[in-house]
Amino acid sequence: MDSIPNTELNGHKIHRLANTTNITFHDIESEALLILLDQEGVCASSGSAYLADSDEPSHVVKVMKPESVASRRMIRFSLGEDTTGAEIENTLIVVRQAVEMLRA
């Protein structure tokens, strides 16, 4: 979070699922960021797992960020039991580069 300016952790900092993080990337549409991440092999989502095929924010996202614009700037990252440290490090690099490109 510190290495990517103008981002915000959504939800509680401690009381949360250990493998899931939802981040708001201010001034970036989540769909544009997801396209760049996908091109680099990084899987993420802009919605909840149970609404993965929907363009609409989930009821949880609407509660966290009721403004429609803010809810469309959120990305959810999830880790699996097979996720490696190297994959996490690569994701951080890819996300940082994609955000810089979209904000340029």
Residue pairs with C-beta under 8 A, 6 or more apart in sequence:
1 7
1 9
1 23
3 92
3 96
4 25
4 95
4 96
4 99
6 25
6 26
6 27
6 103
7 23
7 24
7 25
7 26
7 99
8 23
8 24
8 26
9 21
9 22
9 23
10 22
10 23
10 24
10 64
10 65
10 74
11 22
11 64
19 78
19 79
19 80
20 76
20 77
20 78
20 79
21 76
21 77
21 78
22 61
22 64
22 74
22 75
22 76
22 77
23 74
23 75
23 77
24 65
24 70
24 73
24 74
25 33
25 73
25 74
25 75
25 99
26 73
27 73
27 103
28 73
28 99
28 102
28 103
29 72
29 73
30 46
30 72
30 73
30 74
30 75
31 46
31 72
32 102
33 75
33 95
33 98
33 99
33 102
34 44
34 45
34 46
34 75
36 94
36 98
36 101
36 102
37 43
37 44
37 75
37 94
37 95
37 98
40 94
40 98
41 94
42 90
42 91
42 94
42 95
44 75
44 76
44 77
45 52
45 75
45 76
45 78
46 72
46 74
46 75
46 76
47 54
47 56
47 57
47 58
47 61
47 76
48 58
48 60
48 61
48 76
49 76
49 78
50 58
51 58
57 65
57 68
57 71
57 72
57 74
61 71
61 74
62 71
64 71
64 74
65 71
65 74
77 91
79 88
